[in-house]
Amino acid sequence: MTIDEIRDNFALLDDWDDRYRYVIELGRTLAPMPEDEHSAANKVQGCASQVWLSKHVDDKSAVPVLNYLGDSDAHIVRGLIAILLTLYSGRTPHEILTIDAPAVFDELGFREHLTPQRSNGLRSMVERIRSDAREALAAAS
């Protein structure tokens, strides 16, 4: 699924209850995260729910590509992770640093429909991914 498909599907749903159900469905599409990757190192701090992001760097080509697995104990948060991974996973560090995920979430209407705790958690997840991209760039230099 692409972010444009997610945007299109959101546009078809008028009611936020339907949009939340769609976000939960997106969360169900996440690739399973192996149990050993539910580690303290992969846990995202600053989230009210339990959130894990596992980074895998593909450095076979000249420019590294960051791939992610994500998981949460909260259904809505799993859906938010699915949207984030649609934006970020499989991208180069430069691409990651140019993507404005908060703007995409605002465009989808989440600013008015997420609790402050979930908004903080979302920011923490974005910052974790952006930090990974900065580290990958530094390592490649």
Salt bridges, closest charged atoms under 4 A:
ASP4 OD1 - ARG7 NH1 2.80
ASP18 OD1 - ARG21 NH2 2.47
GLU25 OE2 - ARG28 NH1 2.47
GLU35 OE2 - HIS38 ND1 3.87
GLU37 OE1 - HIS56 NE2 3.26
ASP71 OD2 - HIS38 NE2 2.58
ASP71 OD1 - ARG78 NH1 2.20
ASP106 OD2 - ARG111 NH2 2.41
GLU107 OE2 - ARG7 NE 2.64
GLU127 OE2 - ARG134 NH2 2.28
